[in-house]
Amino acid sequence: MTNQSANAAEQPATANTPTTARQGAIPRSTMTVLAVLVITAFVMMLNETTVSVALPSIMEDFAISATTGQWLLTGFMLTMAVVMPITGWMLERFTTRSVFIFATVIFLIGTIAAAVSPNFTVMLLARVGQALGTAVIMPLLMTVSMTLVPANRRGTVMGLIAVVMAVGPALGPTVAGVVLSFTNWHGIFWVMVPLVAVAAVIGGIKLTNIGTVRKAPFDVLSLVLSVLAFGGLVYGLSSIGIILAGGTDALIAIIVSAVGVVGLALFVWRQIVRGKEDKALLDLRPLGVRNFTFSLIVLMTLMGAMLGVMNTLPLYLQGSLLVSALVTGLVLLPGGLFEGVLSPFMGRIFDQYGPRPLIIPGMLVIVASLFWLATVDQNTSVWLIVAIHVIFSIGLAALITPLMTTALGSLPKNLYGHGSAILNTLQQLAGAAGTAVLIAVYSGVSAAAMAGGAAETAALGSGAGAAFLTAAILSIVAFVFALFIKRVPTGTETGTVKVDTK
């Protein structure tokens, strides 16, 4: 790793940065901007998980198979992975208002197109549009927050962002279920339209440019390599189960994965070469800051474990405990709500005491709850699952906010955009990997148990226990890296970031 330092005097000050912000207070205008961005991001994250509930109805209307229908979910994830790496360039090249309007307009177009889709092709393209907007809005929200909010208040604001990341996806299935009880799947998309439209209008009026816009060159070859790298990796990671099963589909998945690995190597090489001339599409210099990298590793491991658990739990609950889809959604809801309520409070604690008083206990809670979850079987009480998931979510609330704030706060201001792009992109990859690995373990162990003569519910219980044990072991890796995360050095408030690499 290399020493990094940046001086605010080298960065042009913006006319829109109020004096009160430098003194530690958050002006009302800044709070308005952040509120618009948070609400918009919340609606977009809510949208991400609503389609899974409506998928059976969509498949029936369009007369498509489950394999084809899954592309409405996979295509969304692939688009997010491909677009996020270039958001750093977008935030550097265009004004904040321009990026926000682009994100909301493309999301609105996608949402309306999805609501009126006459066939699967239109629906898939509409989901790509939604993913484009969502992929841009999260890095934009993080970058604006880190730029406008003084260092001693960042934890609280990033706590609100953690609410978006936690509660939005958690409420998605519940909202979709309620809408579907009154109307058909078209209504799920129509509900989103006025919410984002209002946010777009307010944001277009209130948002001003944050930071300094420069004519950053756009590298087409880097974009192509980004598509091959991150698209190939997400597809390959999502297809681990297919690869293990063998056959023609497995061969295709292996080839796509190999293309992704080679594409990633070439993409990284290209960014390093062009970065020396300050022309990189995705500036990789944040990875040279040890505090950022360690925080990123812990975040990636947590994201993999969290999404893996969130996607495996429904399979276990409905397959082994034989509960309904509605009960499954209700089991997962309290944990998401707890995390959302606690995240801002954890942010305030972070502002006062730094990351370590939250990260170390939070990691211990995560490790303990996952090992506890690994003891489940076909006789486990549903209420016990609720309790464990709530404890797990409390641990996440203690971790997500300080980790994100510490990671980005360790960077000089001119790298906030690229740092948030790296953060979001790699979390997307980690989520795909965690989900694929845990479901593959779940399926493999369950199949082996049934082949050995075990009853289906018992076999599925064994598979779930093995999957959760895998997540618990991964959490130990995260805990080790968490021990090396330090408080952001003093001087960040004035833009001077000195990173200790000893």
N, C-alpha and C positions, 0 to 999 in steps of 0.2 A: 504494500500500500504506500501511497505517497502523501506527503504533507500537503494540506490544502489551506489556503487562506484567501479571504476576499475582503476588500475594504469598500465600505459604502461610498466613500468619496469618489471611487472609480465608476460608480453606477450613477447615471443621471437621475436626479430626484424628479418625481412627478408632481405636477401642479395639483393633482387631485389627492395628495396625501396630506390630511389635515394635521395641524400642529398638535392637537390634542391626542392623536393616535401615537405620536412620538413620546408623549408624556405618560402613556399607559392607559388612557381612557379610550373607549370605542365610541366614535361619533355616531349620532343617529343616522346619518347618511350611509355610513358603513354598515350599520345593523340592517338597514333597509335592503342594501345590495346583497348582504349575506342571506337575509330571509328569503329573498326572491330565488337565489341560487339553491338554497337548502330545500325549499318547497318543490322547485322544479326537479331537482335530483331525486327527491323522495318519490314523486309520482313516477319518474322513469324507473327507479329501482323496484317500485311496487309492480309496475307493468311486467318486469322481467320474469316474475314467478306466477303470474295469473294464468298464462296460457297453458301451463301443465295441467291445471284443473279442467280447462275447457277442451283439452285435446281430444278426448273421446267423442265429444259432440262434433268437433270440427272434422275428425276422421269420418264420422258417419255421413255428414252433409256432403263432403267432397269424395266419398267412396274411395278412401285411400287406406293403405295398411298402416300398422303401428310403426313399421320401419320408416316409411315415407313421412308419416306425421312427425316423427322425432326430429326431422330436419328443421321444424319450426323452432325447436329448442337448440339443436346443434348449430344451425345456421346463425342464430343470434349470438351464440358464444364465439363462433369462429369470426364473425364480423367484429365483435368487441376486441378480440385478440389481435386482429390485423390493424385496426384503426388506432388503438391506444398508443402504439409506439410513435406515431407521427403527431400526436397531440402536442408534444413538446415544441415541435417546429411551428405548429399552428398558433400556439400561444405566444410565440416569439415574433411571428410574422404579421399577425393580424391583431386588431384592437379587441379588447375584451367584449365590447358590445357586438362586434361582428361575429366573433366566435360563438357568443351566447345565442344570437339570432339564428345563426346557421344551425346550431344544435337543436333549438326548439322548433324551428320551421321544418327541418328534415324529420324530426320525431313526429310532428303533427301530420305531415304528409303521409308518413308511414302508418300512423294510427288510423287516420281516416280511410286510407286504402285497405287496411286490415279489416275495418268495420264493414266495408262494402264489398269485400273480396268475392268475386264470382267463382273463383277456382283456386286450386292449391298454389299454382305458380304466382299469381298475384299476391296471395297471402304470404308466401315465402319472401318475395321482394319487399313487401310491406314490413316484414319483421327485420329485414336487413336495414331499412330506413330507420326503424326504431332503435336498432342496435347502434347505428352511426351516431344518433343524437345522444344516446346514453353513454357511449364510449368517450365522447367529448366533454360532457357536462361534469363528470366526476373529477378529472384532472383540473378543469377550469375552476371548480369550487375549491379544491385544495390550494391551488396556486393563488387565487384571489385572497383566500383566508390567510395564508402565510405572508402575503405581501402587505395587506392592510391592517392586520391585527397585531398589536404590540406583543412582544415575546412573553410578557407576564400574564397575558390573557389568552394565548393560543390554545392551551389545553381545554379551556371551557368551550371555545368555538369548535375545536376539532372533536370534542365530545358530541356536539350536535351533528357533525358529519358522521360520526360513528352510529348515531341514531338512524340516519338515512341508510347506512350500510346494513344495519341489523334489523330494524323494525320494518323497513320497506319490503324486503324479501319475505320476512316472516308473516306480514299481514297479507301479502299477495294472494295466497291460496284461500284465505278466509274471505277476503273481499270478493274474489271470483265466485266462491261458493254462494255468497249472499246474492250477488247479481244474477247468477244462474237460477236461483230460486224464484226470481221474478220475471226473467226474460231469457233469451237465448245467448249464445256466445258473442254475437255482434255487440250486445250491450256492454260487455267488458271493455271493449275498445272505445265505445262512445262515452263512457264515464270519464275516460282520460282526457278527451278532447278539450272540454271547457277549462279544466284545471290547468293544463299546459298553455292553452291559448291566453288565459288571463295572466299567467306568469310571464309569457313572452311579451305581452304588451307592456306590463309594468317594468320588466327588465329592459326593454328597448328604450323606455323613457328615463329610467333611473340610472342605468349602468353608464359609467364613463370608463375611459381607458385606464387600466391599471398597469403600471410599469412602462417600459420603453419599447416601442415597436421598432424593429430593424428589418431590413430587407434580407432576411436569411435565405440563402439559396435552397432551392428544392431539388433533391437528387432523385431522379426517376429510378435509377438502378437500386438505390437503397430501399425505395418503396417496393419494388418487385421482390427484392430479397426479404423484406419484412413480411410480405404476403406469404412467400414460400416458407419462411422460418416459423412464424408464429401460427399461421394457418395450419401448416403441416404438423407442428407439435401438438396443438390443441386437438386436432383430429386424431392423431396417433395416440395421444394420452387417453382420449375419450373412447378409444377402440381397444383398450387393453384386453377386455373380456373377449372381443372378437378374435384378437390375435391368439389368445390362449386356446380358443375353441378350434382353430385351424380352418383350412378350406380356402376357397378363392377370395372371400372377403378379407380373410386374415392376411393374405399375400398383398392385397391392395393396401391395407392399413400399414403393413410393414414398409412398403415402398414409400407411402406418403410420409411416414415417420422418418425414414432415412432422408428424404428430401428436406424435411423440416430441420433435421440435425445439421445437414450440410448447409442449408440456407442460413441457419443461425450462425454458424462459424463464419460464413462469408459476410453476413450482415455485421457481425461484431468487428471483423477485420476492416470492413469498409468504413465503419463509424470511427474506428481508431485512426485510420489514415486521414480521413477528412476532418476529424476533430483537431488535428494538429494545425489545420488552416482555419479553424472555427467555422467549418461548413458541414458538420455532421447533421444528419436528419434527426437522430436521437443521440444527444451528447451523453457519453458514458462516463464522464468525469465524476458524477456522484458516486459511482461504485468504488472510486479511489478514497472515499471518506469512510473510515472504519466504522464510525458510529452509525452512519446511514446503512452500510452493508450488513452489519450485525442485526440492526433493527429490521431490515428487509428480510433477512433469513428467518428470523422469528415470526414475522408477519406471514411469510409464505408458508411456513410449516403450520401455523395456526389456521390459515385459510384452507389449506389442504385437509386438515383434520376436521374443521368446522363443516365445510361443504360435504366432505365424505360422510360424516356422521349424519348431517341433515338429510342426505339422500339415501342413506342406508336404513335409518330409523323407520321411515314409512314402510319399507319392504319387510322389516322385522315385525313391526306392529300388526300389519295386515296379514302377513304370511304365517307368523308363529303364534302371536297372541290373538289373531282372528278378529281384530276390531275393524270397524268401518272406516271409510275414507274421511268422514266427518270427524269421528273421534280422533283419528290420526292428526288432522289439522289442529284440533283443540289441544292435543297433547303437546304439540310443538309451540303453540301460541304463547303460553305464560313465560317461557324462557326468553323469547324474542322481546316481549314487553318489558320484562325485568331488565334486560340488557339496554333497551332504549331509555328507560327511566333512569338507570344508574350511570349511563355514559357521561352525561353533562356533569354530574357530581364528581365522577372520577377525574374529569378534566380539571375541575377546580382544585382537587387535591394535587394533581400534577403541577398546576401553576404555582402552588405553594411549596411543594416538597420535591419536585422533580420525578423522574421515572422509576427509580429503584424501589421506593416504598410501595409502589403499585405493581411493578413488573414481577418482582420475586414472589410475593404472595399470590399474585394472579396466576403465575405459572404453576405454583404448587397446587392451587385449586384445580386448574385444568388437568394436570397429571393425575391427581387423586380421583377426580370425577370420571375420567376416561377409563382408568383401571377399574373403578367401581362399575361403570357401564359394561365393561368386558365380562362381568360375571352373570349377565342376563341369560335366561333360557326360556323355554316354552311356558314355565310356571311363574314367571316374574309378574308382579302386580303392575298394572298400568300406572297407578299412582306413584310407584317407585320410579318409573321411567320419567314421569313428570318432574319429580323431585331432583333426580340426577341431572336432567336437562336444564333445570333452573339453576342449579349450582354451577354447571358447566357454563351457562350464559353469564353468570355473575363473574366468573373468571375472565371470560372474553371482554366484558365491560371494563374490567380493571386493566386490560392489556391493549386493546385496539387503539384507544385514544393516546396513551403515552407513547406507544410505539410509532404511530403515524407522525405525531408531533415531534418526537425526538429525531426520527429519520429525516424529515424535511427541514427541521430547525437546525440540523447539523450542516446544512448546505449554505453557500453564499446565495444571495437573493437572485442573481442572474441564472441560477440553476434550479430554481423552484419548479419551473414548468417541466423541464426534462426529468427532474427527480420524481415528480408526481406521475409522469408518463411511465417511467421505469417501474415505480411502485405498483401502479394499477395493472400494467401489462403482466408482470411476473406473478402478481396475486391471481390473475386470471388463469395463467398456466398452472399455478399451484392448486387452484381449485379444481381444474379439470383432472390433474394428476391424482389428487386425493380422492375425488369421487370415483375415478376409474379403478384405483388400487383397492379401495375398500369394498366396492361392489364386486370386483373380481375375486377377492378373498372370500366374501360372503357367498358368492355363487359356487366357488370351488370347494369350500369346506362343506357347504350344504349338500352338494352333489355327491361328495365322497361319503358323507354320513348316510344319505339315502341308499347309496350303493351297498353300504354295509348293513342295511336292514333297519335303520332307524326310521321312526315315523316322520312324516313330512314336517309337522310342527316342531318336533324335537330337532330335526336336522337343520331347519331354518334358524332355530334358536342357537344352535352350535355355530352356524355360519356367521350370525350376527356377533356373537361373542368374540369370535376370531377376528372379525373386521374391526371391532372396537378396540381389541387388544393391539392391533396394528397401529391404530391412531394413537393409543397410549404410548407406545414405544416411540413413535415419531415425536410426541410431545416432550419426551425426555431430551431429544436432540435440541429442540427449541429452548428448553430450560437451560442447557449448557451454554448456548450462545447468549441467552438473556443475561447471564452473569457478567458479561463483558460490556454491556451497554452502559454508557455514562450519561450524566446530565449534560445538556447542551452548554458549551462554554459560555461564560459571561461575555457580553459584548455583542450578542446577536441583536439586541434591541437597536443598536446603532448600525447594524449591517456588517460588523466585523466578526468573522467566524474563524476561530483558530481550532484546528482539529488535532487532538493528541493521538499520535499513531504509535506510541510506545507500547 
